[in-house]
Amino acid sequence: MTVIHTWKDLPAAQYSRARALRGAAALVGGALGAALVGCGSEADSGAAQQKPGVATTPVSLQFLTQTLEAFPDVFDTLKKQMPNVTVETSVAGGYPFVEKALALGVAGSPPDFSYANVRFIPALANAGLLHDANSYFKKDKLDLSGVAKPVLEDYTWKGTMPTLPLDMGMGYVRYNKTLIERAGQPDPGKLWQDKKWNWDAFVAMATALSRTPPGEPERTGYVIRTWEGDYLAVVRTFGGEVLNKDRSKYVLEDNAGVAALNAWASLATRYKASPLPDRMPQGGFNAGQLALVASHPGEIVPTRKAIKDASASWRWDVVPHPAPTGKRVVPTLFSNGFHFWKGAKNEATTAEALKRLIGPELTLEWGVRTGRQPARTSLTAEYAKRLDIPTQDPQSYIKLVQELENAVRGLDHSPTYVEWHTILVKEVLLPVGRGEKSAQDAARGAAPQINAVLARK
């Protein structure tokens, strides 16, 4: 059984992001440092010495997560393996995760472990709040077999691994097979199979699906989004980048980046194949009237449930993002995992719990309950089997993972990601997608602000 609650908000004026970073860094050598040496740490307890990594007395682990989803079920299974362990779960959803996590570090009351997307981790790692898993588990020879190289690289930061791999989602396009067939359009999956699924075919299809015949329910071809699984895949597939290789400079104003922004925005501003950015039709894809949309594995289970709950029978599947002729798609990688906090009160038991949580059994349970793809792509076949793929939709999922797993690229995560990405959305993506600014003017205009943020290490 797990206990779920919400961390009490710390006063915003007291814990600004900058102050949190400074305070957290200082605490590593102070209160948190003392906790690591001992000072009541469970690593020095008699129970831990009896059986390294596992205490025999009741232990309550504090867990902070970006999302709840199926963690209560997974922790119930963990408790069967470690009967003395109870997990108290606290949720800090979305971008506020970083602020809350930093505040807990500053206050000297870190969780034992946490879960989030890697985009949020550099700020915590730079503040010295997280263990380097490579170093901590060196003697245990942590088993990370089956994690593809580009996926494993996404979990690293400055030569360390502050995040233990749990699940990863590659961005792709999911599509309503039934809606597209009724509109007389070719199946995107068949086009992909015949190597005819490209940017031009995609634009033509999304445009056609956005023209609703008289007397029929209103339908939407596509929705451009400021989510990285959409715009970033387009930017990179067209040969552009948002940041340079070492993530120290903003480069979207380069020619390839501007061309990509123009192509992305033109779906709404020129072709009317999409509403304005982020304006989903009521009910989104799961309502059955949206033909194509950028997506990720975490939406497999919710889509199935929505169709079942509505007693609907329409079919759907997945394909890669389209690429212009002569270019290869670069899907966006979303890596999520666990973080092992320094100064945790129950260090040895937390370490043992984490090894179990990223093992095949619990990774697969998490994946099947949520639809999230295991970070170990070696588990893809078993994951799909347990989700009854290809008997159930999306039937092409295994093929998609096999084709794209070595082409994925992670987010430009950095300590100031939340701040600079917010500027990118407000000053570039939204105004360009709405037709309020040209791609060139918006991309260049945001450069000073974003580069100033990136300069703050």
N, C-alpha and C positions, 0 to 999 in steps of 0.2 A: 504493500500500500504506500502511496506517496501523499505528501501534504502539499497543497498548492496555495500560494498566496502572492501578494504583490509587495515588492519592496517599498518602504515608505519613501516618498520623494524628499530629497534633501533640498534645502533652499537654493533656488537658482542663483541668487546673488552671491551666496557663499561659495558655490561650486561651479564657477565658470569653467569652460573647457580648458582654457590656458592654465588656470589655477590648479585644476585637477591634475593636469599633466605634470606640473612642477611639484605638486605635493606628493603625487604617487612616486615620482622618481626619488624624492627625498626619503620617503618611507622605506624604500627598498633597503637602504643602508641603516635604517633605524628600527622602528617597531616591527616591520615585516621581516627585516633581516634577523632580528632576535628570534622571531617565531621560527625561522628556518633552522637556526642553530639548535633549538630545542624549546625551552620555555613552555612546557606543557604540550608540545607537539606529539601527536599519536605515534609518530615514527620512533619515539624513544620509549613508548610505553611497554610494559611487560607483555601485553597481549600481542603487540606487533613483533616482539622478539621471539615469542613462542612459535609463531607462524608468520614469517615475513610477508607483509602486504595485506594480511587479513586479521583484523581484530576479532576476538571471540565474544566480547561484550557488546551490548547494543550501541550502535553508532548512527548518528543522524547527519547525513551529508547535505550541505547547502548547494543548491543548483540554480544558476541563473541562465535563462534561455531567451532567445529572440522570438521563439514560437513554441507553443505548447504541443499541439497536434497529438501524437500518440505516445509521448513520453511517459504518461502514467501507466500505460499498458506495458511498455518496455521495462520500466522500473519494477513493475510487479513480477516480470519474468526474472529480472536481476535478483530480486529478493529471494526467489526460489533457489538461486545459486549461492547467495550470500544472505542467509536468513536473519542475521543480526543487523542488517543495513536498512535504514529508512531514508528516503530522499525527500527533502523539502524543496519544492520547486517554486521558483519565482519567475514571472514573465515580464520582460521589458521589450516590447515589440518594436520592430523597425529601427530607424535611425537613433531613437532615444536609448537604445542598448548601450552605445558607447558612453554617453553621459552618465548613465546609472552605474555602469561597470567601473568607470574611472572614479566616480564618487565613493563607491564602496571601497576601492583601493585606498583613496585618500583618508577615509574614515578608519582605516585599519581593520575593517571587517569584511575581507574578501570572501566570496563563495569558495567552496572546495573545488568546484569545476563549473564550466559554463558551456553553452552551445550557441554558435552564431555563424554567419557567413564570414569568409575570410576578409571581405572588404572592411570589416570593423576592427580587425585584430592588430594592425600595425600600431595604432595609437596605444593599445594596452601593452604590446611587446616593447615598444620604445620606452615606455614608462617602467619597464623592468618588472611587470606584475605577473608574468606567465613563465612557467617552466619551459625550457627547450626540451621537447619530447625526445629528440635524438640523443641528447646528453643524459637526461634523467633515466631513460629506459635502456641505456647502452648495454648494461650487463644482462638485461632481460632479453636482448635481441628481439625487439619489438617486430612482430610480423606485419609487414606492409606489402606482402606479395600480392600481385594482382592489381595494384594501383598503377594505371598507365603513367608514363613519364611526365607528360604535360599536366596531368592532374596532380601528381605528387609535387611538382614544382610550384603549383599554385598554393600549396599548403606551407611553403617556406617563406621566411622573411629574413633577409640579411644573413643567410647561411644557417639559420635556426629553423626549428619546426615548432612554432607556438600553438599550432592547431593539429589535433589528431584526426585523420580522415574518417568521416562517417558516410556522408552522402554527397553526391555531386549532381548537378543538373546542367545539361547542355541545352542551350536555347535552340529551338526549332519552330517550325510552323505546324500547327494542328489545323485540320480542315474538316468541314462537314461534308462527307461524301454524298449524303442524300440530297442536301440542298444544291450542291454543285451539279449533280447528275440531273436533277429536275430542271435546272437552268440551261441544260444542253451544253455544258462545258466539259472539257476532258478532265479525267481524274488526275489530280496532281501526282499521285503515286505512280500512275502509269507513265506520265511524262518523265518523272524521275527515273523510272526503270529504263525508259527508252532514251535517256540522256537528253531530253528536250525540256527539262524543268530549268528554266533560266529566268533572268530578270524580266525580259520582254514578255514571256509567257505568263509570268506572275502578274505583271501590271495589267495585261489584257484581261486576264481572268478576274482580278479584283475589281476592275472597272466595270466589266459586264455584270458581275454579281451585285454591284451597287445600284443598278438600274432595276427597280422593282416594277414588274408588269402591273397594269391596272387590275384592281380586284384581288390582288394577292397580298399576304402579310408583308410589311416592310422588311427588307433584308439589307444587310451591310456586307460589302466585299471584304474589307480589311480595316484594322484600326492601327494607325501609327501610334507608337507609345514612347514615352521618355524613359521607359524601363530599359536597362542595359541589354536584356535579351532581344530587344528589337533594334533600337537605333545603333547600338555599338556593333552588332553583327553586320549591319549595312555598311557602316563606316569602314570596318576592317576588310570586309569582302571587296569593297571598291578600292582597297589599297591605302586607305587613310588610317590615322591613329589619333587618339585624343591626347595622349602624353607620349614623350619620347621613351626610349628603351629603359633608361634608369629612373623614369617617372619624376624627373626633376623639372621638366619644361612642357608647357602646353603647345601642341603642334597641330591642332585641328584646322587652323587657318591655312595650312598648306593646300596645294591644288587638289590633291586626292581627297582630302577631308572635305573641302568645299563641294566638290563634285558629288561626294556621297551624301552630304546634307541636302543638296538640291534634289537628288534622286529620291531620298526618303520623304522630304517635304512635298514633293510633287504629287505623291499619291493622294494628298489631301487638297493641295492648292491648285493643281493643274488637272489631274485626271478625275478628281472627285470620287476616287476609289476608296477613300477613307474619310471619316469625320475628322474634325480637328484633333490634335494630339490628345490622347488619353480619354476621349469621349466615347466610352463603350455604350453600345445599345443596351436597353434595359435587359437585365439578366445575363449580359455578356454572351460568351460562346455557348454556355450551357442552356441558354434559352432556345437554341436551335435555328436562329435567323442570322447568325454571323458566319460567313463562309470560311474565312481564314484569319488566323491571329497568331502572333508570336507566343510561345508557350514553353513549358518545362515539365519534367516528370512529376513534380509535386502536384500537378493538376489532373493526373490520370484518375486517381481514386475519386476526387470530387466530381469530375465530369461523369463518370459512371454512375455515381450516386444520384446526381441531378437528373439524368436520363431515366433512371429507374423510378425515382420519386415522382416524376411527371408522367409515368406510364407511357413514355415516348419510345420510339423504335428507330430513330435515325442513327445512321452509322457515321463513324469518324475515324481519322487516321492521322499519321504524322509524316512530314517530309522535311528535308533540310531547308534552311533559308535559300532563296534563289540567288544565283550569282550571274553577273553579266557574262556574256560569251567570252571565253578565253581566261576567265578568272575562277578561282576556287573559293568556295564558301569558307568563312572563318566563324564558326559558331562561338557564342559567348559561353564561357564555363562559369558555373556558380558552385563553388566549393564550400561545403559546410562541415563543421566538425566540433569536437570538444576541446576545451582549453583547461589545462591543469594549473591552478593558481598557486603562486608562491605565498607562503604564510597561511596556507589552509590548516585548519585545526586537526583534520583527520587525514594527514598526508598519505600514510601507507595504505589505508583502506581505499582512499580515493584512487590511488595508483592501480590497485587491483581491480576496482570497479571499472576504470577506464579501459584496461586491457580487455575486459570481458565485453564492454559495450561496443568496442570497435572490432570484436571478433565476428566471424561469419554468422553465428546463430542470431545474435541480437541485431547485427547490421541488417540481416535479411528480415527480421521481424519488423524493424523500423521501416524498411523499404516497402514491405507488403502492406503494412497498415496505413502508410502515408502516400505511397506511390513514388517516393523519392528513390532515385537510382543509387545503389551502393557505390561508394567511391572505388571499391575494388571492382573493376569492370570484369574481372574473372568470375564474379558472382552474377553477371547479367543473365546468363541462361537460366540459373535457378530462380533468380528474382522474377524473370518473365514467366517461368513455369508456375510459380506460386500465384502470380497475378492472372493466370490462365491466358497468357498471350502465346500464340496468336489466335486462339479460339475466340477470345474477346478482343474488342478494340482497345488500344490501337495495334492492329495486326503487324504493322511494319516496324515496330519499335526496335526489335533486336537488330534488324538490318541497319537501322539508322545509327544505333550506338556503335556497331561494328565499323561502319563507314566513317564515322565522325570522331571517334574517341582520340585519335592522334592529330586531329586538325583543330581541336578546341583551343581557345585562348582565354585565360582568366581575366578578371577585372584589373584595372589599374589601381589596385589597392595601395594606399599610402596613409601615413598618420593623419593627414588632413582630408581624407577622401570625402567625408560627409560634407565638409564646407565647400570644397571646390566643385564637387558634383552638383550641389545645390545651385551654385552660380551658373554652371553649364546649363542646367535645366531652365532656369529663369531667364537667363540672358541670351541663350543661343537656341536651344531646342524648341521651346514654346513659341517664341516670336517667329522663328523660321517656319515652323510647322503651321503657324496660323497665317503666314503670308504677310506678317507685319514688318519683317526685315529681310534683306537678302542674306543668303547663306554666307557670302563673303564678308559683308559688313558686320553681321552678328558674331561670326567666328573671330574676326580680328578685334572687334570691340571688346570682347570678353577677355582677351589675352592678358592685359595688365592686371586685372583683378585675380584671375586664376594663377598667374605666375607669382603674384605676391603671396598668395596662400601657400603655394608649393615651396616657396623660399623659406617658409617657417618650418624647419625640420622638427 
